[in-house]
């Protein structure tokens, strides 16, 4: 379930809130992303693929219970297990299909706009 999307982690940055409002992944895109995403070190999302635009939501697994997730427009995400321990796993998948307003920051944008 997607709870929020099109959000900006740095609302004081001029123009970024408007740009991030265009990050609206669909439920199908989120599902496809998490089906293909793989674990990465935490620093990957905060340095190599940092993107301030994000969405968040919840998922439930039959064998592990509920998780809260956060997903950035740059293809990084995290799961936090809602089991009382708060374990978090960082994920990445670069083949996402949503619009990424900050794609030019890490070279994934279309040449016409970068």
N, C-alpha and C positions, 0 to 999 in steps of 0.2 A: 504494500500500500504506500503510495506517495502522499506524504503529509504536507510538504512544502517544496516549491521549486522556484527558480528564477531569483534566488537570493544572493546577496553580495556580502562577503565576509569583511569588506572594508567600505562601509557606507559613506565615509567622509572623503573618499577619492572622487574627484569630479568626473562625471560621466559614467562611472563604473556601475552604479545602481541601474541606470537605464540599459546599459549593455547586458548586464546579468539578467535583467528581466526577460531577455530573449532566450534564456536557457530553460527550456520547458520540456524535459524528456517525457515521453509517454510511458505508460505502464509496460507496454510491449518492449520498448527500448531498454528500460531498466531491467526487465526480466532477462532479455537477451544479453545485456552487459554482464549481469551477475552469473549467468550460465557459463560465460567464457573468461571471466576475470580470474587472475591468479595472484597468489601472495607476493608481495614485494616489501622491502624494508621501509619503515616509516618515513625515512628521510627522502625517499623517492617522490612522494607526494608533496612534501614541503619544499623541495629544491628543484628537482629535475622536471616535474610536471605540475608545478604549482599553478592553480587556477582559483581565483577568488569567487567564482560563480558556483553555487551549489544547490543541491536538492537533498531532502531527507525523507525518511520513511521507516517503515517496519516490515519485517518478514517473519514468517514462522516456518520452522523446519520440523518435520515429524519426529526426528530423532534428537534434535538439539534444542528445541524450544524457540522462543522468540528472540529476534535480534533487532536492534535499532541500527539503521545504516545512514551514512552520509556519502554523497556522491558529488564529485566536482565535474565541471564541464570539460576538464582536461583528461578525464578517463581514470582518475584515481578514486578510491572509495575506502570506506572502513565499515566493518561490522563490529558492533559491541553487543556481546551476549548479555541478555537480561536475566542472568541466573544468580545474581548477587555477588559474583566475582568481578564483573566488569571487564573481562578479557576482550581486547580489541585486536582485530586482524586487518592489516592494510592490503588493498588489492589494486590491480591495474589491468586494464584492457584498452588497447589503442584503437581497436576497430569499431568504436562506438558510432552510432548513426545520427545523433542529435546535433543541433547547431551549437557550436562552441564559440562564444563571443571573444575569447582570448586565444584562439588557435594560433595566431601569428606570434605569440610570445614564445612558443616552443617549436615553431616551424611546421605546424600541421595545417595551416590555413591555405586556402586557394590562392594561387599566385596573383590573381586579379585584385584581391583585396589586401594583400600583405605588402 
